């Protein structure tokens, strides 16, 4: 079945296997995920997105939307991959403390635009992550303890529905669809833009401190001390690193949304450890938020797994600290709580667990078996200390939305999907009907 009709219906490029740029266009951010799609459409505007959906419905095909390709899971053979990266407009209304964000914009763009006005969005740790996919999955970022999920900050979605019709969706105009889009994933509509709240950023103190692995126990104790009674404005993450051809390291990442001097005082316990390899802490702009962790910003092969933790008791510590990180690259423990644990609007809901552990390894062919075995061993070792309802954006290929939501929420999401997209024209990274 050809795509000549689709080419004539859109302004953007339509690429098929054999075209020079097809491989690059079809590649997700995690290059370990295989996407054998039928074609890729690089939408020029929202009208292109609507034309793609109408074409797919008429031809019995599925549309998968990816602004950046973060969170891709595979399993989309013969689908049309809709790239919305060109829809990257960002407009800030400082008076209303709101931003209009196109589907292709990333958090680095939003933070740069907001910082000029002393404002911030509820961004994550990596500036190249797309705002849309992150927010549709709830959005767990540095300032979540203070302001909650990124999805709580949405005021409106600009969408194309499963019939190819454009609409503006708010809590007042379409309560069910708005609820589903606020943290339930992208299975219900193609989002072409968001309107989100921004928040005051009176200052920011942040950075990373690293030590040799010989200081592991000391760093862990300071992490537990800092996170036991931290104010909501402060988030602290614990890291164990094992980079290729390098000795193991341990680190702490901090971000305090407020007066930098107060932030420095709040994490003064870190200075007791002494002899760091590096220390990047200091006053910074919210536009520099990605500098705290300096995560990779280019596509790479990876295997990851996240689990919510009910506590950090001695049994948990033995699993997290007792053995080498190898063959993983990173074992990360993030502090949660604060506003994340309180009531939340939308499908996402509150997150009661106090911590989340995130495991990351390279997805290279020669390492996959060892990395997967290590991930399984750590997760098995944490059994009895794992809570349900992990963040949607932390789901890994092979998992389903049942790992992110309770049964009642999954059922409501399924009902909305069946009502709004009965022909399954649209597919998210984690389809709600696959659970």
C-alpha beads as a LAMMPS data file, in Angstrom:
LAMMPS data file: protein, C-alpha beads

435 atoms
434 bonds

1 atom types
1 bond types

-500.0 500.0 xlo xhi
-500.0 500.0 ylo yhi
-500.0 500.0 zlo zhi

Masses

1 110.0

Atoms # bond

1 1 1 0.000 0.000 0.000
2 1 1 1.553 3.294 -1.087
3 1 1 1.710 6.657 0.622
4 1 1 1.322 8.985 -2.373
5 1 1 -2.059 10.153 -1.100
6 1 1 -0.539 10.958 2.281
7 1 1 2.309 12.903 0.648
8 1 1 -0.223 15.066 -1.149
9 1 1 -2.191 15.658 2.062
10 1 1 0.630 17.026 4.246
11 1 1 3.203 19.797 4.022
12 1 1 5.868 17.860 5.920
13 1 1 8.123 15.079 4.672
14 1 1 6.837 11.529 4.284
15 1 1 9.675 8.995 4.461
16 1 1 9.474 5.270 3.685
17 1 1 12.022 2.434 3.881
18 1 1 14.653 3.029 1.236
19 1 1 14.576 6.822 1.521
20 1 1 17.918 8.342 2.500
21 1 1 16.743 9.808 5.828
22 1 1 14.282 7.081 6.804
23 1 1 16.563 5.273 9.260
24 1 1 17.405 8.427 11.164
25 1 1 13.805 9.605 11.212
26 1 1 12.485 6.261 12.480
27 1 1 15.121 5.885 15.209
28 1 1 13.962 6.450 18.802
29 1 1 16.159 8.096 21.422
30 1 1 16.932 4.671 22.899
31 1 1 18.546 3.032 19.881
32 1 1 18.235 -0.401 21.517
33 1 1 14.504 -0.214 20.699
34 1 1 13.622 -1.395 17.202
35 1 1 10.972 0.578 15.297
36 1 1 10.038 -1.148 12.042
37 1 1 7.465 1.418 10.985
38 1 1 5.825 1.656 7.574
39 1 1 6.587 5.346 7.166
40 1 1 7.567 8.465 9.057
41 1 1 5.765 11.783 8.714
42 1 1 7.539 14.908 9.925
43 1 1 4.585 17.192 10.558
44 1 1 4.966 20.861 9.698
45 1 1 1.910 21.897 11.709
46 1 1 -1.205 20.670 13.496
47 1 1 -3.039 20.367 10.184
48 1 1 -0.460 17.803 9.066
49 1 1 -1.093 15.804 12.247
50 1 1 -4.833 15.811 11.534
51 1 1 -4.266 14.698 7.930
52 1 1 -2.093 11.794 9.107
53 1 1 -4.759 10.584 11.515
54 1 1 -7.472 10.795 8.863
55 1 1 -5.313 8.860 6.414
56 1 1 -4.460 6.174 8.980
57 1 1 -8.093 5.681 9.921
58 1 1 -9.164 5.337 6.296
59 1 1 -6.356 2.865 5.565
60 1 1 -6.704 0.823 8.781
61 1 1 -3.279 1.831 10.086
62 1 1 -2.042 2.922 13.491
63 1 1 -0.459 6.289 14.289
64 1 1 2.339 6.485 16.864
65 1 1 3.314 10.019 17.858
66 1 1 6.854 10.783 19.016
67 1 1 8.175 14.319 19.380
68 1 1 11.666 13.148 20.475
69 1 1 11.426 9.364 20.741
70 1 1 12.061 9.224 24.483
71 1 1 10.067 6.404 26.035
72 1 1 9.765 4.338 22.850
73 1 1 8.954 0.680 23.463
74 1 1 8.863 -0.955 20.033
75 1 1 6.072 -3.213 18.842
76 1 1 4.901 -0.719 16.232
77 1 1 5.617 -2.620 13.039
78 1 1 3.632 -1.293 10.037
79 1 1 2.541 1.816 11.964
80 1 1 2.836 5.413 10.788
81 1 1 5.334 7.241 12.975
82 1 1 4.242 10.850 13.392
83 1 1 7.115 13.131 14.330
84 1 1 5.964 16.417 15.858
85 1 1 9.421 17.822 16.575
86 1 1 8.906 20.776 14.234
87 1 1 5.942 21.988 16.292
88 1 1 8.332 23.532 18.802
89 1 1 6.913 26.981 19.529
90 1 1 7.311 28.269 23.100
91 1 1 5.524 31.428 24.229
92 1 1 5.593 32.702 27.819
93 1 1 2.943 34.947 29.360
94 1 1 4.814 36.233 32.388
95 1 1 1.811 38.115 33.766
96 1 1 -0.366 34.989 33.792
97 1 1 2.589 32.740 34.645
98 1 1 1.741 30.422 31.787
99 1 1 3.452 29.028 28.731
100 1 1 2.115 27.827 25.387
101 1 1 4.308 24.905 24.378
102 1 1 4.244 23.189 21.003
103 1 1 4.351 19.387 20.910
104 1 1 7.944 19.339 19.705
105 1 1 9.436 21.669 22.314
106 1 1 11.795 20.273 24.924
107 1 1 12.303 21.304 28.521
108 1 1 15.519 23.149 27.755
109 1 1 13.591 25.540 25.523
110 1 1 10.841 26.099 28.088
111 1 1 13.262 26.670 30.953
112 1 1 15.295 29.155 28.919
113 1 1 12.156 31.128 28.044
114 1 1 10.747 31.013 31.584
115 1 1 14.002 31.905 33.350
116 1 1 14.048 35.339 31.706
117 1 1 10.921 36.169 33.725
118 1 1 12.025 34.576 37.006
119 1 1 9.767 31.583 36.396
120 1 1 10.176 27.845 35.952
121 1 1 8.305 24.885 34.576
122 1 1 8.199 21.522 36.334
123 1 1 11.080 20.146 34.314
124 1 1 12.941 16.893 34.655
125 1 1 16.673 16.270 34.724
126 1 1 17.374 16.167 30.971
127 1 1 16.823 19.314 28.873
128 1 1 16.283 17.440 25.599
129 1 1 13.291 15.456 26.876
130 1 1 10.085 16.612 25.183
131 1 1 7.576 18.486 27.313
132 1 1 4.572 16.731 25.786
133 1 1 5.447 13.070 26.324
134 1 1 6.876 13.807 29.760
135 1 1 3.719 15.627 30.825
136 1 1 1.299 13.102 29.335
137 1 1 3.011 10.525 31.544
138 1 1 2.691 12.682 34.662
139 1 1 6.114 14.280 34.610
140 1 1 8.344 13.646 37.648
141 1 1 10.947 16.379 37.966
142 1 1 13.205 18.286 40.299
143 1 1 10.448 20.541 41.626
144 1 1 7.788 17.857 42.052
145 1 1 8.182 17.837 45.828
146 1 1 7.257 21.526 45.863
147 1 1 4.660 21.740 43.070
148 1 1 3.624 18.163 42.243
149 1 1 3.389 16.427 38.887
150 1 1 3.925 18.356 35.659
151 1 1 0.520 17.089 34.525
152 1 1 -1.073 19.008 37.404
153 1 1 0.170 22.213 35.805
154 1 1 -1.636 21.701 32.488
155 1 1 -4.460 24.124 31.760
156 1 1 -5.278 23.047 28.206
157 1 1 -4.321 20.584 25.491
158 1 1 -4.478 21.297 21.782
159 1 1 -5.277 17.924 20.236
160 1 1 -6.251 15.973 17.161
161 1 1 -8.739 13.250 18.014
162 1 1 -8.950 9.745 16.538
163 1 1 -11.236 11.064 13.782
164 1 1 -8.674 13.639 12.707
165 1 1 -10.517 16.615 14.199
166 1 1 -8.716 19.403 16.027
167 1 1 -9.932 20.522 19.448
168 1 1 -8.891 22.425 22.547
169 1 1 -9.394 20.302 25.677
170 1 1 -9.728 21.693 29.195
171 1 1 -11.112 20.340 32.439
172 1 1 -14.290 22.294 31.705
173 1 1 -14.708 21.451 28.017
174 1 1 -14.076 17.689 28.200
175 1 1 -13.535 16.420 31.725
176 1 1 -12.953 12.757 30.853
177 1 1 -10.403 13.329 28.100
178 1 1 -8.610 16.020 30.097
179 1 1 -8.383 13.643 33.073
180 1 1 -6.927 10.869 30.899
181 1 1 -4.361 13.132 29.236
182 1 1 -3.181 14.445 32.617
183 1 1 -0.829 11.572 33.354
184 1 1 -2.562 8.673 31.577
185 1 1 -0.263 8.674 28.544
186 1 1 -0.776 9.497 24.891
187 1 1 -3.243 6.777 23.932
188 1 1 -6.262 9.067 23.599
189 1 1 -5.351 11.874 21.190
190 1 1 -2.459 13.406 19.284
191 1 1 -1.374 16.392 21.363
192 1 1 -0.098 19.257 19.223
193 1 1 0.401 21.829 21.997
194 1 1 0.025 22.388 25.744
195 1 1 -0.796 25.370 27.903
196 1 1 0.948 24.999 31.258
197 1 1 1.362 26.928 34.478
198 1 1 4.776 28.309 35.375
199 1 1 5.981 28.889 38.926
200 1 1 8.093 31.513 40.709
201 1 1 11.818 30.792 40.747
202 1 1 13.254 33.123 43.405
203 1 1 16.583 31.333 43.074
204 1 1 18.118 27.920 42.556
205 1 1 20.959 26.160 44.337
206 1 1 22.034 22.909 42.744
207 1 1 24.780 20.631 41.607
208 1 1 26.475 17.278 41.967
209 1 1 29.152 16.076 44.378
210 1 1 31.061 12.849 43.668
211 1 1 33.458 10.718 45.683
212 1 1 35.353 7.486 45.259
213 1 1 33.388 4.349 46.152
214 1 1 35.353 4.130 49.426
215 1 1 32.999 6.822 50.794
216 1 1 29.858 4.870 49.877
217 1 1 28.586 4.294 53.423
218 1 1 29.195 7.908 54.454
219 1 1 27.415 9.290 51.391
220 1 1 24.438 6.997 51.934
221 1 1 24.067 8.089 55.566
222 1 1 24.116 11.756 54.575
223 1 1 21.515 11.024 51.892
224 1 1 19.219 9.415 54.457
225 1 1 19.803 12.271 56.875
226 1 1 19.049 14.984 54.311
227 1 1 15.935 13.291 52.966
228 1 1 14.456 12.463 56.354
229 1 1 13.230 16.018 56.993
230 1 1 13.969 18.053 53.855
231 1 1 11.649 20.968 53.034
232 1 1 9.562 20.515 49.905
233 1 1 11.773 22.975 48.005
234 1 1 14.757 20.603 48.323
235 1 1 15.275 17.379 46.375
236 1 1 18.267 15.075 46.837
237 1 1 19.205 12.107 44.645
238 1 1 21.742 9.387 45.495
239 1 1 23.885 7.940 42.695
240 1 1 26.253 4.990 42.265
241 1 1 28.202 5.130 38.997
242 1 1 30.235 2.550 37.116
243 1 1 31.339 4.089 33.861
244 1 1 33.328 1.984 31.356
245 1 1 37.055 1.807 32.102
246 1 1 36.674 3.933 35.234
247 1 1 36.594 3.226 38.979
248 1 1 33.215 3.138 40.714
249 1 1 32.001 6.446 42.125
250 1 1 29.220 7.595 44.427
251 1 1 27.450 10.926 44.283
252 1 1 24.701 13.198 45.524
253 1 1 22.646 15.516 43.310
254 1 1 20.798 18.409 44.917
255 1 1 18.332 21.057 43.775
256 1 1 16.854 23.707 46.065
257 1 1 14.231 26.058 44.638
258 1 1 14.783 29.182 46.686
259 1 1 17.500 31.420 48.051
260 1 1 20.868 29.849 47.152
261 1 1 22.400 30.656 50.524
262 1 1 19.573 28.858 52.294
263 1 1 20.055 25.924 49.949
264 1 1 23.739 25.758 50.778
265 1 1 22.963 25.656 54.500
266 1 1 20.335 22.944 54.082
267 1 1 22.834 20.549 52.510
268 1 1 25.805 21.485 54.697
269 1 1 25.950 17.890 55.943
270 1 1 27.485 16.974 52.591
271 1 1 30.612 18.887 53.553
272 1 1 31.222 16.483 56.449
273 1 1 32.158 13.751 53.985
274 1 1 35.150 15.599 52.616
275 1 1 37.615 14.764 49.833
276 1 1 35.201 14.915 46.890
277 1 1 36.340 14.134 43.379
278 1 1 34.136 16.953 42.085
279 1 1 31.654 19.467 43.477
280 1 1 29.545 21.581 41.117
281 1 1 27.143 23.000 43.720
282 1 1 26.275 26.665 43.538
283 1 1 23.715 29.274 42.551
284 1 1 22.346 28.647 39.080
285 1 1 19.565 29.624 36.712
286 1 1 16.612 27.306 36.168
287 1 1 17.716 27.366 32.525
288 1 1 20.776 25.393 33.701
289 1 1 18.755 22.708 35.471
290 1 1 20.090 19.993 33.167
291 1 1 23.645 20.779 34.279
292 1 1 23.023 19.148 37.671
293 1 1 23.151 15.601 36.298
294 1 1 24.565 16.317 32.821
295 1 1 22.750 13.315 31.372
296 1 1 23.457 12.248 27.766
297 1 1 21.636 14.360 25.210
298 1 1 22.334 12.155 22.183
299 1 1 20.598 8.870 21.310
300 1 1 22.179 5.775 22.847
301 1 1 21.298 2.119 23.597
302 1 1 20.059 1.528 27.135
303 1 1 18.195 -0.847 29.419
304 1 1 16.428 0.612 32.438
305 1 1 14.083 -0.317 35.241
306 1 1 12.450 1.706 38.009
307 1 1 10.670 0.652 41.188
308 1 1 9.072 2.608 43.997
309 1 1 10.518 1.904 47.439
310 1 1 8.468 1.786 50.625
311 1 1 11.496 2.383 52.862
312 1 1 15.279 2.357 53.119
313 1 1 15.668 -0.245 55.860
314 1 1 18.719 -2.459 56.352
315 1 1 17.508 -5.107 53.895
316 1 1 17.052 -2.476 51.203
317 1 1 20.478 -1.025 51.908
318 1 1 22.131 -4.439 51.506
319 1 1 20.674 -4.750 48.013
320 1 1 21.455 -1.200 46.925
321 1 1 24.933 -0.953 48.440
322 1 1 26.056 -4.522 49.059
323 1 1 27.331 -5.462 45.620
324 1 1 29.141 -3.817 42.737
325 1 1 27.176 -1.694 40.271
326 1 1 28.677 -3.666 37.379
327 1 1 27.423 -4.400 34.738
328 1 1 25.060 -1.443 35.204
329 1 1 26.131 2.131 34.652
330 1 1 24.055 3.613 37.426
331 1 1 21.960 2.844 40.488
332 1 1 19.988 5.941 41.394
333 1 1 17.685 6.584 44.356
334 1 1 15.470 9.660 44.134
335 1 1 13.758 11.326 47.050
336 1 1 10.007 11.724 46.527
337 1 1 7.330 12.935 48.966
338 1 1 6.140 16.481 49.446
339 1 1 3.460 17.620 47.007
340 1 1 3.834 14.376 45.040
341 1 1 2.354 12.471 47.977
342 1 1 -0.626 14.748 48.354
343 1 1 -3.776 14.609 46.259
344 1 1 -3.287 15.091 42.530
345 1 1 -5.664 15.777 39.674
346 1 1 -5.851 13.664 36.555
347 1 1 -5.105 10.018 35.949
348 1 1 -1.692 10.214 37.577
349 1 1 -2.896 10.602 41.159
350 1 1 -0.743 10.942 44.258
351 1 1 2.560 9.115 44.725
352 1 1 2.771 7.856 48.301
353 1 1 6.112 6.029 48.167
354 1 1 9.000 8.046 49.629
355 1 1 11.691 6.939 47.162
356 1 1 12.170 5.522 43.670
357 1 1 15.149 3.456 42.522
358 1 1 16.243 3.663 38.897
359 1 1 18.623 1.159 37.322
360 1 1 20.422 1.883 34.049
361 1 1 22.735 -0.150 31.856
362 1 1 24.000 -0.119 28.292
363 1 1 21.800 -1.974 25.825
364 1 1 24.663 -3.195 23.664
365 1 1 24.212 -6.721 22.259
366 1 1 27.192 -8.130 24.154
367 1 1 25.953 -6.682 27.469
368 1 1 22.184 -7.176 27.329
369 1 1 22.021 -10.552 29.057
370 1 1 24.282 -9.463 31.905
371 1 1 22.489 -6.148 32.360
372 1 1 19.063 -7.779 32.377
373 1 1 20.261 -10.383 34.879
374 1 1 21.616 -7.686 37.185
375 1 1 18.397 -5.679 36.945
376 1 1 16.353 -8.774 37.807
377 1 1 18.620 -9.598 40.739
378 1 1 18.291 -6.115 42.235
379 1 1 14.506 -6.043 41.773
380 1 1 14.156 -9.532 43.259
381 1 1 16.304 -8.498 46.194
382 1 1 14.029 -5.546 46.882
383 1 1 10.900 -7.721 46.994
384 1 1 8.765 -6.763 49.961
385 1 1 9.970 -3.182 49.765
386 1 1 8.473 -2.287 46.360
387 1 1 5.290 -0.197 46.100
388 1 1 2.795 -0.197 43.250
389 1 1 2.050 2.729 40.962
390 1 1 5.430 3.668 39.494
391 1 1 5.600 6.764 37.235
392 1 1 4.329 6.083 33.697
393 1 1 7.432 7.689 32.224
394 1 1 9.581 5.226 34.190
395 1 1 7.918 2.163 32.652
396 1 1 10.277 -0.046 30.662
397 1 1 9.622 -2.001 27.449
398 1 1 7.671 -5.118 28.337
399 1 1 5.772 -3.455 31.191
400 1 1 2.174 -2.260 30.973
401 1 1 0.132 0.581 32.426
402 1 1 -1.016 -1.820 35.154
403 1 1 2.381 -1.171 36.773
404 1 1 1.690 2.569 36.855
405 1 1 -1.960 2.792 37.964
406 1 1 -4.407 1.048 40.251
407 1 1 -7.088 -1.207 38.771
408 1 1 -9.821 1.429 38.927
409 1 1 -7.710 3.960 37.046
410 1 1 -6.732 1.416 34.397
411 1 1 -10.383 0.528 33.891
412 1 1 -11.407 4.159 33.499
413 1 1 -8.566 4.753 31.036
414 1 1 -9.715 1.741 29.019
415 1 1 -13.280 3.036 28.935
416 1 1 -12.143 6.424 27.674
417 1 1 -9.884 4.817 25.071
418 1 1 -12.699 2.601 23.790
419 1 1 -15.090 5.539 23.603
420 1 1 -12.691 8.030 21.991
421 1 1 -10.719 5.695 19.730
422 1 1 -12.833 2.564 19.088
423 1 1 -10.823 1.642 15.979
424 1 1 -7.458 1.917 17.830
425 1 1 -6.070 4.427 15.352
426 1 1 -3.750 5.928 17.984
427 1 1 -1.098 4.072 19.989
428 1 1 0.906 5.262 22.971
429 1 1 4.219 3.837 24.164
430 1 1 2.191 1.804 26.673
431 1 1 -1.310 1.208 25.278
432 1 1 -3.993 1.022 27.958
433 1 1 -5.804 -1.869 26.268
434 1 1 -2.684 -4.061 26.429
435 1 1 -2.748 -4.370 30.229

Bonds

1 1 1 2
2 1 2 3
3 1 3 4
4 1 4 5
5 1 5 6
6 1 6 7
7 1 7 8
8 1 8 9
9 1 9 10
10 1 10 11
11 1 11 12
12 1 12 13
13 1 13 14
14 1 14 15
15 1 15 16
16 1 16 17
17 1 17 18
18 1 18 19
19 1 19 20
20 1 20 21
21 1 21 22
22 1 22 23
23 1 23 24
24 1 24 25
25 1 25 26
26 1 26 27
27 1 27 28
28 1 28 29
29 1 29 30
30 1 30 31
31 1 31 32
32 1 32 33
33 1 33 34
34 1 34 35
35 1 35 36
36 1 36 37
37 1 37 38
38 1 38 39
39 1 39 40
40 1 40 41
41 1 41 42
42 1 42 43
43 1 43 44
44 1 44 45
45 1 45 46
46 1 46 47
47 1 47 48
48 1 48 49
49 1 49 50
50 1 50 51
51 1 51 52
52 1 52 53
53 1 53 54
54 1 54 55
55 1 55 56
56 1 56 57
57 1 57 58
58 1 58 59
59 1 59 60
60 1 60 61
61 1 61 62
62 1 62 63
63 1 63 64
64 1 64 65
65 1 65 66
66 1 66 67
67 1 67 68
68 1 68 69
69 1 69 70
70 1 70 71
71 1 71 72
72 1 72 73
73 1 73 74
74 1 74 75
75 1 75 76
76 1 76 77
77 1 77 78
78 1 78 79
79 1 79 80
80 1 80 81
81 1 81 82
82 1 82 83
83 1 83 84
84 1 84 85
85 1 85 86
86 1 86 87
87 1 87 88
88 1 88 89
89 1 89 90
90 1 90 91
91 1 91 92
92 1 92 93
93 1 93 94
94 1 94 95
95 1 95 96
96 1 96 97
97 1 97 98
98 1 98 99
99 1 99 100
100 1 100 101
101 1 101 102
102 1 102 103
103 1 103 104
104 1 104 105
105 1 105 106
106 1 106 107
107 1 107 108
108 1 108 109
109 1 109 110
110 1 110 111
111 1 111 112
112 1 112 113
113 1 113 114
114 1 114 115
115 1 115 116
116 1 116 117
117 1 117 118
118 1 118 119
119 1 119 120
120 1 120 121
121 1 121 122
122 1 122 123
123 1 123 124
124 1 124 125
125 1 125 126
126 1 126 127
127 1 127 128
128 1 128 129
129 1 129 130
130 1 130 131
131 1 131 132
132 1 132 133
133 1 133 134
134 1 134 135
135 1 135 136
136 1 136 137
137 1 137 138
138 1 138 139
139 1 139 140
140 1 140 141
141 1 141 142
142 1 142 143
143 1 143 144
144 1 144 145
145 1 145 146
146 1 146 147
147 1 147 148
148 1 148 149
149 1 149 150
150 1 150 151
151 1 151 152
152 1 152 153
153 1 153 154
154 1 154 155
155 1 155 156
156 1 156 157
157 1 157 158
158 1 158 159
159 1 159 160
160 1 160 161
161 1 161 162
162 1 162 163
163 1 163 164
164 1 164 165
165 1 165 166
166 1 166 167
167 1 167 168
168 1 168 169
169 1 169 170
170 1 170 171
171 1 171 172
172 1 172 173
173 1 173 174
174 1 174 175
175 1 175 176
176 1 176 177
177 1 177 178
178 1 178 179
179 1 179 180
180 1 180 181
181 1 181 182
182 1 182 183
183 1 183 184
184 1 184 185
185 1 185 186
186 1 186 187
187 1 187 188
188 1 188 189
189 1 189 190
190 1 190 191
191 1 191 192
192 1 192 193
193 1 193 194
194 1 194 195
195 1 195 196
196 1 196 197
197 1 197 198
198 1 198 199
199 1 199 200
200 1 200 201
201 1 201 202
202 1 202 203
203 1 203 204
204 1 204 205
205 1 205 206
206 1 206 207
207 1 207 208
208 1 208 209
209 1 209 210
210 1 210 211
211 1 211 212
212 1 212 213
213 1 213 214
214 1 214 215
215 1 215 216
216 1 216 217
217 1 217 218
218 1 218 219
219 1 219 220
220 1 220 221
221 1 221 222
222 1 222 223
223 1 223 224
224 1 224 225
225 1 225 226
226 1 226 227
227 1 227 228
228 1 228 229
229 1 229 230
230 1 230 231
231 1 231 232
232 1 232 233
233 1 233 234
234 1 234 235
235 1 235 236
236 1 236 237
237 1 237 238
238 1 238 239
239 1 239 240
240 1 240 241
241 1 241 242
242 1 242 243
243 1 243 244
244 1 244 245
245 1 245 246
246 1 246 247
247 1 247 248
248 1 248 249
249 1 249 250
250 1 250 251
251 1 251 252
252 1 252 253
253 1 253 254
254 1 254 255
255 1 255 256
256 1 256 257
257 1 257 258
258 1 258 259
259 1 259 260
260 1 260 261
261 1 261 262
262 1 262 263
263 1 263 264
264 1 264 265
265 1 265 266
266 1 266 267
267 1 267 268
268 1 268 269
269 1 269 270
270 1 270 271
271 1 271 272
272 1 272 273
273 1 273 274
274 1 274 275
275 1 275 276
276 1 276 277
277 1 277 278
278 1 278 279
279 1 279 280
280 1 280 281
281 1 281 282
282 1 282 283
283 1 283 284
284 1 284 285
285 1 285 286
286 1 286 287
287 1 287 288
288 1 288 289
289 1 289 290
290 1 290 291
291 1 291 292
292 1 292 293
293 1 293 294
294 1 294 295
295 1 295 296
296 1 296 297
297 1 297 298
298 1 298 299
299 1 299 300
300 1 300 301
301 1 301 302
302 1 302 303
303 1 303 304
304 1 304 305
305 1 305 306
306 1 306 307
307 1 307 308
308 1 308 309
309 1 309 310
310 1 310 311
311 1 311 312
312 1 312 313
313 1 313 314
314 1 314 315
315 1 315 316
316 1 316 317
317 1 317 318
318 1 318 319
319 1 319 320
320 1 320 321
321 1 321 322
322 1 322 323
323 1 323 324
324 1 324 325
325 1 325 326
326 1 326 327
327 1 327 328
328 1 328 329
329 1 329 330
330 1 330 331
331 1 331 332
332 1 332 333
333 1 333 334
334 1 334 335
335 1 335 336
336 1 336 337
337 1 337 338
338 1 338 339
339 1 339 340
340 1 340 341
341 1 341 342
342 1 342 343
343 1 343 344
344 1 344 345
345 1 345 346
346 1 346 347
347 1 347 348
348 1 348 349
349 1 349 350
350 1 350 351
351 1 351 352
352 1 352 353
353 1 353 354
354 1 354 355
355 1 355 356
356 1 356 357
357 1 357 358
358 1 358 359
359 1 359 360
360 1 360 361
361 1 361 362
362 1 362 363
363 1 363 364
364 1 364 365
365 1 365 366
366 1 366 367
367 1 367 368
368 1 368 369
369 1 369 370
370 1 370 371
371 1 371 372
372 1 372 373
373 1 373 374
374 1 374 375
375 1 375 376
376 1 376 377
377 1 377 378
378 1 378 379
379 1 379 380
380 1 380 381
381 1 381 382
382 1 382 383
383 1 383 384
384 1 384 385
385 1 385 386
386 1 386 387
387 1 387 388
388 1 388 389
389 1 389 390
390 1 390 391
391 1 391 392
392 1 392 393
393 1 393 394
394 1 394 395
395 1 395 396
396 1 396 397
397 1 397 398
398 1 398 399
399 1 399 400
400 1 400 401
401 1 401 402
402 1 402 403
403 1 403 404
404 1 404 405
405 1 405 406
406 1 406 407
407 1 407 408
408 1 408 409
409 1 409 410
410 1 410 411
411 1 411 412
412 1 412 413
413 1 413 414
414 1 414 415
415 1 415 416
416 1 416 417
417 1 417 418
418 1 418 419
419 1 419 420
420 1 420 421
421 1 421 422
422 1 422 423
423 1 423 424
424 1 424 425
425 1 425 426
426 1 426 427
427 1 427 428
428 1 428 429
429 1 429 430
430 1 430 431
431 1 431 432
432 1 432 433
433 1 433 434
434 1 434 435
